Amino acid sequence: MILILKPDTDEKSPDYLKLEEYLGNLHDIRYRIHRETGKIQTLTEFYLIGDTDKLSAEDMQQLPCVERVLRISAGYHILGRHQDDKRSTGFEYNGVHFGQDNLNIFAGLCAVDNPGHVEIMMKALHSHGEVCTRMGAYKPRTSPYSFQGHGKNCLHYVFELAGKYGIKVISMEVTHETHIEEIHSVLEQTGHPTGIMLQIGTRNTQNFELLKSAGRQKNFPVLLKRGFGITLEESLNAAEYLASEGNSHIIFGLRGMKTNMGDPHRNFVDFAHVPVVKRLTRMPVCIDPSHSVGTRERGADNILDVMHVTAQGVIAGANMILVDFHPDPGKALVDGPQALTLAELPYFIEDVRIAENAYQNRIKLAEKYRNTL
């Protein structure tokens, strides 16, 4: 059960203290408090855990400060969609809206290699009206001898160039809590010229200490990718780990599943789960076509596989695209064979818009037949 308090309830007010006292005396019930601070107001939610079936929703509605009561109808207490749940399915960060009702493109370098390539990429994005990108500074690799990323050494120029070209949000993978601290420190030093979305990759989906660290901080939203070889439910529970620590500004990423059933693609494309995640949770959903496909092969129709796969995700309702581009893929230090070229950037963006319009038309069609089927 979730108790949603009236907006801007003062936690030191007599009514709030009475509510805490009452809940503290309930037998076999414990609670956790979650606060969501927005530009206009602060929302407080009490998550009741235990034998809540015996509690009357009507009685709980009459408690001091309580505005609304929700019965939890799924295992994802904070992020899940529950009966009569009208809570937000999105959030704002650094002037960019992330929700289940819009679409953002994060095109960029899988791994930062040098300042020249970073500037070329950001300048190209700016010229096409894009304000988001991906930039890999910390790169977990299968082989210990592969390039692991420039780490902290590249953050200064990446952030400064982002500010120069109006890039508002950079998706950047972290593999340890010290990386979060480094990012925060360098952003402070450079005067916060941009914003960062922490990215937790598939290898770390069940790194619970990293999840807790990313969840405890509230400076940055988090993109959590589906884990290697685990079920969708297990990956969604990893997202709940983040939210349970206090940070519910989370986007769930689908990046393909590791199995040779997907051959010749790098991974088996799982973008059919876009509407499933949106039905089960309130999280926006990201697709990663680059790591799903892993090549620059194209079909008999002369369309790149990575663009076909992107369209599949978008037409199913994806809210974010994480895609590899590089000024010179042959010189990329990581995943060059799957990176698109800058000449293909406007083509990619236009193709995405075609798929996005098709999705909007599908929504209109579904609404037309809502009451007739």
ROZATOR-639620 format. One line per field, with one value per residue (C-alpha): x, y, z negated; residue number from 1; residue in one letter. Coordinates in nm, 3 decimals, always signed. Layout:
% ROZATOR-639620
px (X, ...);
py (Y, ...);
pz (Z, ...);
n (NUM, ...);
res (A, ...);
//
This chain:
% ROZATOR-639620
px (+0.000, +0.117, +0.006, +0.051, +0.061, -0.068, +0.189, +0.452, +0.359, +0.598, +0.771, +0.793, +0.424, +0.204, -0.010, +0.293, +0.428, +0.087, +0.090, +0.435, +0.332, +0.020, +0.206, +0.482, +0.228, +0.075, +0.139, +0.340, +0.368, +0.679, +0.715, +0.964, +0.944, +1.008, +1.026, +1.012, +1.127, +1.024, +1.053, +0.711, +0.641, +0.765, +0.567, +0.602, +0.496, +0.483, +0.531, +0.369, +0.528, +0.392, +0.041, -0.137, -0.440, -0.595, -0.577, -0.879, -0.794, -1.087, -0.954, -0.601, -0.740, -0.865, -0.522, -0.356, -0.179, -0.292, -0.428, -0.457, -0.413, -0.294, -0.313, +0.006, -0.084, +0.270, +0.603, +0.763, +0.645, +0.794, +0.827, +0.528, +0.191, -0.076, -0.455, -0.589, -0.228, -0.208, +0.146, +0.383, +0.546, +0.831, +1.061, +1.250, +1.628, +1.841, +1.565, +1.494, +1.174, +1.203, +0.873, +0.664, +0.506, +0.808, +1.131, +1.493, +1.789, +2.128, +2.371, +2.742, +3.070, +3.059, +3.404, +3.568, +3.897, +4.019, +3.892, +3.880, +3.632, +3.423, +3.395, +3.310, +3.034, +2.884, +2.899, +2.714, +2.444, +2.401, +2.363, +2.075, +1.897, +1.987, +2.064, +2.155, +2.448, +2.632, +3.000, +3.181, +3.456, +3.459, +3.441, +3.402, +3.539, +3.534, +3.913, +4.147, +4.373, +4.109, +4.082, +3.905, +3.831, +4.010, +3.808, +3.841, +4.112, +3.861, +3.576, +3.689, +3.700, +3.388, +3.184, +3.327, +3.261, +2.909, +2.850, +2.998, +2.752, +2.443, +2.437, +2.217, +2.242, +2.524, +2.463, +2.781, +2.840, +2.980, +3.112, +3.202, +3.072, +3.401, +3.308, +2.993, +3.205, +3.451, +3.173, +3.018, +3.355, +3.449, +3.104, +3.158, +3.504, +3.378, +3.073, +2.804, +2.807, +2.596, +2.405, +2.487, +2.268, +2.445, +2.440, +2.459, +2.550, +2.433, +2.734, +2.644, +2.267, +2.304, +2.596, +2.380, +2.633, +2.664, +2.284, +2.257, +2.520, +2.349, +2.015, +2.131, +2.249, +1.984, +2.200, +2.177, +1.906, +2.000, +1.975, +1.971, +2.026, +1.871, +2.112, +2.302, +2.118, +1.858, +1.483, +1.301, +1.159, +1.508, +1.621, +1.312, +1.385, +1.732, +1.562, +1.350, +1.675, +1.772, +1.434, +1.419, +1.734, +1.563, +1.627, +1.326, +1.445, +1.521, +1.503, +1.501, +1.721, +1.669, +1.993, +1.931, +1.975, +2.294, +2.215, +2.323, +1.953, +2.006, +2.282, +2.402, +2.322, +2.535, +2.236, +1.878, +1.671, +1.423, +1.241, +0.903, +0.936, +0.907, +0.527, +0.561, +0.794, +0.569, +0.268, +0.436, +0.619, +0.617, +0.968, +1.047, +1.208, +1.533, +1.644, +2.007, +2.008, +2.388, +2.463, +2.167, +2.283, +2.659, +2.728, +2.675, +2.508, +2.209, +1.915, +1.807, +1.612, +1.944, +1.841, +2.090, +1.986, +2.051, +1.796, +1.539, +1.583, +1.560, +1.232, +1.097, +1.160, +1.027, +0.710, +0.651, +0.670, +1.036, +1.116, +1.493, +1.746, +2.109, +2.306, +2.674, +2.807, +3.170, +3.346, +3.577, +3.448, +3.766, +3.960, +3.712, +3.872, +3.556, +3.280, +3.386, +3.222, +2.876, +2.914, +2.721, +2.895, +2.824, +2.703, +2.429, +2.319, +2.049, +1.928, +1.902, +1.714, +1.468, +1.408, +1.338, +1.080, +0.901, +0.874, +0.769, +0.488, +0.376, +0.358, +0.147, -0.088, -0.117, -0.217, -0.489, -0.614, -0.625, -0.825, -1.068, -1.146, -1.119, -1.492, -1.583, -1.369);
py (+0.000, +0.352, +0.665, +0.974, +1.286, +1.629, +1.832, +2.018, +1.848, +1.971, +1.675, +1.874, +1.960, +1.812, +1.624, +1.463, +1.356, +1.211, +1.012, +0.870, +0.781, +0.601, +0.403, +0.317, +0.151, -0.073, -0.442, -0.632, -0.319, -0.117, +0.178, +0.355, +0.720, +0.841, +1.211, +1.360, +1.722, +1.909, +2.270, +2.360, +2.120, +1.829, +1.505, +1.257, +0.893, +0.634, +0.275, +0.035, -0.310, -0.620, -0.746, -0.453, -0.657, -0.603, -0.224, -0.039, +0.201, +0.419, +0.442, +0.518, +0.793, +0.973, +0.987, +1.329, +1.466, +1.177, +1.284, +0.947, +0.573, +0.317, -0.059, -0.209, -0.439, -0.532, -0.630, -0.299, -0.085, +0.248, +0.219, -0.003, +0.095, +0.026, +0.029, +0.384, +0.506, +0.852, +0.933, +1.079, +0.856, +1.100, +1.367, +1.682, +1.705, +2.001, +2.135, +1.805, +1.604, +1.227, +1.042, +0.764, +1.020, +1.155, +1.054, +1.166, +1.067, +1.012, +0.977, +0.988, +0.814, +0.473, +0.559, +0.902, +0.888, +1.247, +1.608, +1.654, +1.373, +1.485, +1.837, +1.718, +1.496, +1.766, +2.028, +1.792, +1.724, +2.096, +2.165, +1.916, +2.053, +1.768, +1.844, +1.497, +1.264, +0.959, +0.975, +0.676, +0.768, +0.447, +0.131, -0.216, -0.469, -0.847, -0.863, -0.704, -0.601, -0.398, -0.020, +0.065, +0.431, +0.756, +0.793, +1.114, +1.246, +1.324, +1.464, +1.827, +1.867, +1.656, +1.876, +2.203, +2.110, +2.004, +2.349, +2.514, +2.337, +2.343, +1.974, +1.948, +1.579, +1.326, +0.958, +0.823, +0.472, +0.426, +0.103, +0.213, +0.466, +0.661, +0.737, +0.913, +1.120, +1.207, +1.318, +1.535, +1.689, +1.775, +1.919, +2.147, +2.248, +2.329, +2.524, +2.270, +2.337, +2.026, +1.749, +1.381, +1.074, +0.789, +0.472, +0.132, -0.127, -0.481, -0.624, -0.424, -0.467, -0.692, -0.506, -0.420, -0.196, +0.017, +0.026, +0.147, +0.417, +0.541, +0.530, +0.725, +1.022, +1.250, +1.476, +1.258, +1.043, +0.684, +0.475, +0.110, -0.147, -0.491, -0.748, -1.023, -1.354, -1.268, -1.232, -0.907, -0.933, -0.959, -0.651, -0.454, -0.546, -0.399, -0.073, -0.100, -0.130, +0.215, +0.365, +0.210, +0.407, +0.735, +0.807, +0.727, +0.925, +0.606, +0.504, +0.135, +0.028, -0.263, -0.357, -0.702, -1.038, -1.240, -1.562, -1.711, -1.724, -1.366, -1.448, -1.284, -0.985, -0.928, -0.985, -1.105, -0.787, -0.755, -0.437, -0.612, -0.556, -0.177, -0.174, -0.445, -0.232, +0.070, -0.136, -0.279, +0.035, +0.414, +0.425, +0.567, +0.301, +0.332, +0.115, +0.054, -0.059, -0.037, -0.302, -0.510, -0.535, -0.480, -0.437, -0.201, -0.466, -0.363, -0.547, -0.601, -0.274, -0.091, +0.007, -0.058, -0.330, -0.088, +0.153, -0.123, -0.226, +0.136, +0.177, -0.140, +0.005, +0.350, +0.223, +0.017, +0.332, +0.372, +0.698, +0.717, +0.592, +0.529, +0.493, +0.491, +0.753, +0.838, +1.091, +0.813, +0.466, +0.300, +0.482, +0.427, +0.268, +0.073, -0.077, +0.093, -0.173, -0.083, +0.297, +0.506, +0.791, +1.161, +1.173, +0.930, +1.144, +1.351, +1.035, +0.853, +1.140, +1.169, +0.793, +0.802, +1.077, +0.866, +0.578, +0.818, +0.958, +0.605, +0.530, +0.842, +0.733, +0.389, +0.556, +0.754, +0.436, +0.252, +0.539, +0.530, +0.162, +0.177, +0.138, -0.080, -0.391);
pz (+0.000, +0.082, -0.103, +0.112, -0.104, -0.019, +0.179, -0.023, -0.350, -0.620, -0.784, -1.109, -1.121, -1.400, -1.146, -0.983, -1.322, -1.411, -1.087, -1.159, -1.514, -1.392, -1.127, -1.374, -1.603, -1.334, -1.398, -1.131, -0.919, -0.844, -0.611, -0.388, -0.291, +0.063, +0.152, +0.500, +0.516, +0.829, +0.942, +0.804, +0.518, +0.310, +0.301, +0.016, +0.038, -0.241, -0.124, -0.370, -0.374, -0.545, -0.615, -0.447, -0.333, -0.673, -0.633, -0.504, -0.223, -0.330, -0.686, -0.568, -0.345, -0.658, -0.823, -0.867, -0.554, -0.331, +0.007, +0.182, +0.115, +0.369, +0.343, +0.483, +0.771, +0.885, +0.734, +0.825, +0.534, +0.638, +1.015, +1.087, +1.230, +0.972, +0.974, +1.022, +1.031, +1.185, +1.078, +1.333, +1.595, +1.653, +1.514, +1.613, +1.602, +1.708, +1.929, +2.105, +2.055, +2.018, +2.015, +2.161, +2.390, +2.584, +2.758, +2.715, +2.935, +2.769, +3.060, +2.987, +2.915, +2.753, +2.619, +2.603, +2.792, +2.840, +2.808, +3.185, +3.240, +2.942, +3.084, +3.434, +3.290, +3.071, +3.344, +3.579, +3.317, +3.255, +3.626, +3.643, +3.336, +3.098, +2.730, +2.600, +2.665, +2.537, +2.439, +2.289, +2.044, +1.839, +2.050, +1.894, +2.141, +2.169, +2.215, +1.956, +2.245, +2.431, +2.405, +2.078, +2.149, +2.061, +1.741, +1.542, +1.777, +2.053, +1.845, +1.846, +2.221, +2.279, +2.041, +2.172, +2.534, +2.443, +2.298, +2.607, +2.838, +2.618, +2.530, +2.221, +2.125, +2.174, +2.110, +1.950, +1.817, +1.467, +1.319, +0.966, +0.715, +0.743, +1.104, +0.982, +0.745, +1.023, +1.257, +0.987, +0.900, +1.259, +1.328, +1.029, +1.153, +1.502, +1.381, +1.475, +1.851, +1.916, +1.740, +1.694, +1.707, +1.531, +1.736, +1.568, +1.828, +1.872, +1.686, +1.375, +1.367, +1.063, +0.906, +0.607, +0.433, +0.747, +0.777, +0.417, +0.475, +0.791, +0.612, +0.307, +0.513, +0.662, +0.878, +1.187, +1.349, +1.431, +1.747, +1.642, +1.914, +1.909, +1.767, +1.945, +1.947, +1.683, +1.703, +1.761, +1.409, +1.258, +1.449, +1.346, +0.985, +1.035, +1.130, +0.817, +0.619, +0.748, +0.668, +0.321, +0.233, +0.322, +0.692, +0.910, +1.214, +1.403, +1.768, +1.850, +2.141, +2.380, +2.556, +2.693, +2.521, +2.540, +2.726, +3.058, +3.143, +3.259, +3.510, +3.727, +3.504, +3.197, +2.968, +3.002, +3.037, +2.748, +2.848, +2.835, +2.459, +2.498, +2.440, +2.174, +1.959, +2.007, +1.899, +1.587, +1.474, +1.496, +1.644, +1.988, +2.209, +2.405, +2.696, +2.791, +3.155, +3.190, +2.929, +3.040, +3.403, +3.374, +3.748, +4.041, +4.258, +4.467, +4.617, +4.975, +4.945, +4.887, +4.532, +4.253, +4.007, +3.718, +3.868, +3.919, +3.556, +3.437, +3.625, +3.464, +3.118, +3.198, +3.363, +3.047, +2.832, +2.725, +2.546, +2.592, +2.846, +2.752, +3.075, +3.176, +3.418, +3.490, +3.718, +3.838, +3.736, +3.865, +3.594, +3.312, +3.004, +2.916, +3.135, +3.458, +3.682, +3.548, +3.542, +3.792, +3.974, +3.935, +4.296, +4.187, +3.890, +4.069, +4.248, +3.914, +3.747, +4.036, +4.041, +3.665, +3.715, +3.979, +3.729, +3.452, +3.667, +3.745, +3.370, +3.311, +3.591, +3.429, +3.102, +3.283, +3.449, +3.117, +2.964, +3.256, +3.191, +2.811, +2.744, +3.042, +2.990);
n (1, 2, 3, 4, 5, 6, 7, 8, 9, 10, 11, 12, 13, 14, 15, 16, 17, 18, 19, 20, 21, 22, 23, 24, 25, 26, 27, 28, 29, 30, 31, 32, 33, 34, 35, 36, 37, 38, 39, 40, 41, 42, 43, 44, 45, 46, 47, 48, 49, 50, 51, 52, 53, 54, 55, 56, 57, 58, 59, 60, 61, 62, 63, 64, 65, 66, 67, 68, 69, 70, 71, 72, 73, 74, 75, 76, 77, 78, 79, 80, 81, 82, 83, 84, 85, 86, 87, 88, 89, 90, 91, 92, 93, 94, 95, 96, 97, 98, 99, 100, 101, 102, 103, 104, 105, 106, 107, 108, 109, 110, 111, 112, 113, 114, 115, 116, 117, 118, 119, 120, 121, 122, 123, 124, 125, 126, 127, 128, 129, 130, 131, 132, 133, 134, 135, 136, 137, 138, 139, 140, 141, 142, 143, 144, 145, 146, 147, 148, 149, 150, 151, 152, 153, 154, 155, 156, 157, 158, 159, 160, 161, 162, 163, 164, 165, 166, 167, 168, 169, 170, 171, 172, 173, 174, 175, 176, 177, 178, 179, 180, 181, 182, 183, 184, 185, 186, 187, 188, 189, 190, 191, 192, 193, 194, 195, 196, 197, 198, 199, 200, 201, 202, 203, 204, 205, 206, 207, 208, 209, 210, 211, 212, 213, 214, 215, 216, 217, 218, 219, 220, 221, 222, 223, 224, 225, 226, 227, 228, 229, 230, 231, 232, 233, 234, 235, 236, 237, 238, 239, 240, 241, 242, 243, 244, 245, 246, 247, 248, 249, 250, 251, 252, 253, 254, 255, 256, 257, 258, 259, 260, 261, 262, 263, 264, 265, 266, 267, 268, 269, 270, 271, 272, 273, 274, 275, 276, 277, 278, 279, 280, 281, 282, 283, 284, 285, 286, 287, 288, 289, 290, 291, 292, 293, 294, 295, 296, 297, 298, 299, 300, 301, 302, 303, 304, 305, 306, 307, 308, 309, 310, 311, 312, 313, 314, 315, 316, 317, 318, 319, 320, 321, 322, 323, 324, 325, 326, 327, 328, 329, 330, 331, 332, 333, 334, 335, 336, 337, 338, 339, 340, 341, 342, 343, 344, 345, 346, 347, 348, 349, 350, 351, 352, 353, 354, 355, 356, 357, 358, 359, 360, 361, 362, 363, 364, 365, 366, 367, 368, 369, 370, 371, 372, 373);
res (M, I, L, I, L, K, P, D, T, D, E, K, S, P, D, Y, L, K, L, E, E, Y, L, G, N, L, H, D, I, R, Y, R, I, H, R, E, T, G, K, I, Q, T, L, T, E, F, Y, L, I, G, D, T, D, K, L, S, A, E, D, M, Q, Q, L, P, C, V, E, R, V, L, R, I, S, A, G, Y, H, I, L, G, R, H, Q, D, D, K, R, S, T, G, F, E, Y, N, G, V, H, F, G, Q, D, N, L, N, I, F, A, G, L, C, A, V, D, N, P, G, H, V, E, I, M, M, K, A, L, H, S, H, G, E, V, C, T, R, M, G, A, Y, K, P, R, T, S, P, Y, S, F, Q, G, H, G, K, N, C, L, H, Y, V, F, E, L, A, G, K, Y, G, I, K, V, I, S, M, E, V, T, H, E, T, H, I, E, E, I, H, S, V, L, E, Q, T, G, H, P, T, G, I, M, L, Q, I, G, T, R, N, T, Q, N, F, E, L, L, K, S, A, G, R, Q, K, N, F, P, V, L, L, K, R, G, F, G, I, T, L, E, E, S, L, N, A, A, E, Y, L, A, S, E, G, N, S, H, I, I, F, G, L, R, G, M, K, T, N, M, G, D, P, H, R, N, F, V, D, F, A, H, V, P, V, V, K, R, L, T, R, M, P, V, C, I, D, P, S, H, S, V, G, T, R, E, R, G, A, D, N, I, L, D, V, M, H, V, T, A, Q, G, V, I, A, G, A, N, M, I, L, V, D, F, H, P, D, P, G, K, A, L, V, D, G, P, Q, A, L, T, L, A, E, L, P, Y, F, I, E, D, V, R, I, A, E, N, A, Y, Q, N, R, I, K, L, A, E, K, Y, R, N, T, L);
//
